[in-house]
């Protein structure tokens, strides 16, 4: 279920991005904005999207680590340490 929520969220963002791009192209065709301004705006949106995606991933990883810590699940490092100690 969580996966579906995430995909839906990304789908909504993509749909909004497409709609914004369409509207900008209409304004460009009508001569209300310059092509360079459209390209610049779309580039800044893309950069912001990449930045937000990275923030999301970082926060998600942090949240998962906190949950695993609370549950007392052993990490790879814990298991490797046990293996080394056993030798």
C-alpha positions as CSV (number, residue, x, y, z in Angstrom):
1,X,0.0,0.0,0.0
2,X,2.8,2.4,0.8
3,X,4.3,1.8,-2.6
4,X,1.1,2.7,-4.3
5,X,0.8,6.0,-2.3
6,X,4.4,6.9,-3.3
7,X,3.7,6.1,-7.0
8,X,0.5,8.1,-6.8
9,X,2.3,11.1,-5.4
10,X,5.0,11.0,-8.1
11,X,2.2,10.6,-10.7
12,X,0.4,13.7,-9.4
13,X,3.7,15.7,-9.5
14,X,4.4,14.5,-13.1
15,X,0.9,15.4,-14.2
16,X,1.1,18.9,-12.7
17,X,4.6,19.3,-14.4
18,X,3.1,18.4,-17.8
19,X,0.2,20.8,-17.3
20,X,2.6,23.6,-16.4
21,X,4.7,22.9,-19.4
22,X,1.6,22.9,-21.7
23,X,0.4,26.2,-20.3
24,X,3.9,27.8,-20.7
25,X,4.1,26.7,-24.3
26,X,0.6,28.3,-24.9
27,X,1.8,31.5,-23.4
28,X,5.0,31.3,-25.5
29,X,3.0,30.8,-28.7
30,X,0.9,33.8,-27.9
31,X,4.1,35.8,-27.4
32,X,3.3,36.5,-23.7
33,X,6.6,35.0,-22.5
34,X,10.0,34.4,-24.1
35,X,11.3,31.0,-25.0
36,X,14.4,31.5,-22.9
37,X,12.1,32.3,-19.9
38,X,10.2,29.1,-20.4
39,X,13.3,27.0,-20.7
40,X,14.8,28.7,-17.7
41,X,11.7,28.1,-15.6
42,X,11.4,24.5,-16.7
43,X,15.0,23.9,-15.9
44,X,14.6,25.4,-12.4
45,X,11.6,23.2,-11.8
46,X,13.6,20.2,-12.9
47,X,16.5,21.1,-10.6
48,X,14.1,21.7,-7.7
49,X,12.5,18.3,-8.4
50,X,15.8,16.5,-8.3
51,X,16.7,18.3,-5.0
52,X,13.3,17.4,-3.5
53,X,13.6,13.8,-4.6
54,X,17.0,13.5,-2.9
55,X,15.6,15.1,0.3
56,X,12.7,12.6,0.2
57,X,15.1,9.7,-0.2
58,X,17.3,10.9,2.6
59,X,14.4,11.4,5.0
60,X,12.9,8.1,4.0
61,X,16.2,6.3,4.8
62,X,16.5,8.1,8.1
63,X,12.9,7.1,9.0
64,X,13.5,3.5,8.1
65,X,16.7,3.4,10.1
66,X,14.9,4.8,13.2
67,X,12.2,2.2,12.9
68,X,14.7,-0.6,12.6
69,X,16.6,0.8,15.6
70,X,13.4,0.9,17.6
71,X,12.6,-2.7,16.7
72,X,16.2,-3.8,17.5
73,X,16.9,-5.2,14.1
74,X,20.6,-6.0,13.6
75,X,22.4,-4.0,10.9
76,X,24.9,-5.4,8.4
77,X,27.6,-3.8,10.6
78,X,26.3,-5.6,13.7
79,X,26.4,-8.9,11.8
80,X,29.8,-8.4,10.4
81,X,31.1,-7.4,13.9
82,X,29.6,-10.7,15.3
83,X,31.3,-12.7,12.6
84,X,34.7,-11.0,13.3
85,X,34.3,-11.5,17.1
86,X,33.5,-15.2,16.5
87,X,36.8,-15.8,14.6
